[in-house]
Amino acid sequence: LPQHQPQQQQQLQQPQQPQQPQLQQVQQQHQLLQQPWQDTTKEAVEQLRSELGRDTCIVCILGGTDFHSADSEALVKAVALKLGGASASKAKFLTRGMTGVQETFAEHCGDGSRVWNLVPNGHSSGYSRGIDINVGADMEERKTIFGLLGDVYITVEGGLSVSQEAKAAFERGAVVVPLMRTGEASSGMFDFPPGALQKPAFCVEEQWSLLASRDASVEASAAAVAAIVASCVAEFTAKEPRTPPPPPSSVSLPSAAPP
């Protein structure tokens, strides 16, 4: 994987706003992230997992680069506000530095100190909150690494790419929390994994039904997501520290697929 080259930065979006003082302190504490990455995807995943904390529950955010459902943006903001609280303090949140769902989540998740944005070498997210991590030779490799790191994947709307990433995560044993009420991939379209739409054993039926109900308030659905993630955090952090799974022999995530 190429080394981080700050002098060749190419913005994915507009240059990010000046960071808040507390975020500058956080970045200073993670100087290791500016060092060259290892030569293989597996080693990059292991290094990231070690830096994030092997006893940390990693929650990845998946969704489209635009909002289509009427209340999707409000839902993402509400979920981010709840997850950014102390109840999820043992979790860290990952995005791929994309616009839409991921950016909205990052901008509203607490002070951003527990949000990490994976971006390819030579790029930045352009977010005003969160910690950018340069990893992967290109967007496809970054996507593969993102798909191997998470313990939990929250999905909102999305197209074929979101469906593929959710399927890969679900098949390796990660928990997928689909906000089904937002439609598109998260409701089962684009070959979204059917099993990921079924209630996990640890989840309360009422909470899971609120992910699908369009009659429920935004606040109620967001609270359900937060409760489900809190259960995941409690379960995962109670286990022995984990090592990341090895990359699959073949990863089928076509770069041409829309978000």
Salt bridges, closest charged atoms under 4 A:
GLU51 OE2 - HIS30 ND1 2.97
ASP71 OD2 - ARG181 NH2 2.40
GLU73 OE2 - LYS77 NZ 3.71
ASP151 OD1 - ARG49 NH2 3.16
ASP151 OD1 - ARG242 NH1 2.48
GLU157 OE1 - HIS68 ND1 3.42
GLU165 OE2 - ARG96 NH2 2.98
GLU184 OE2 - HIS68 ND1 3.06
ASP191 OD2 - LYS167 NZ 3.75
GLU219 OE2 - LYS82 NZ 2.62
GLU235 OE2 - LYS239 NZ 3.81
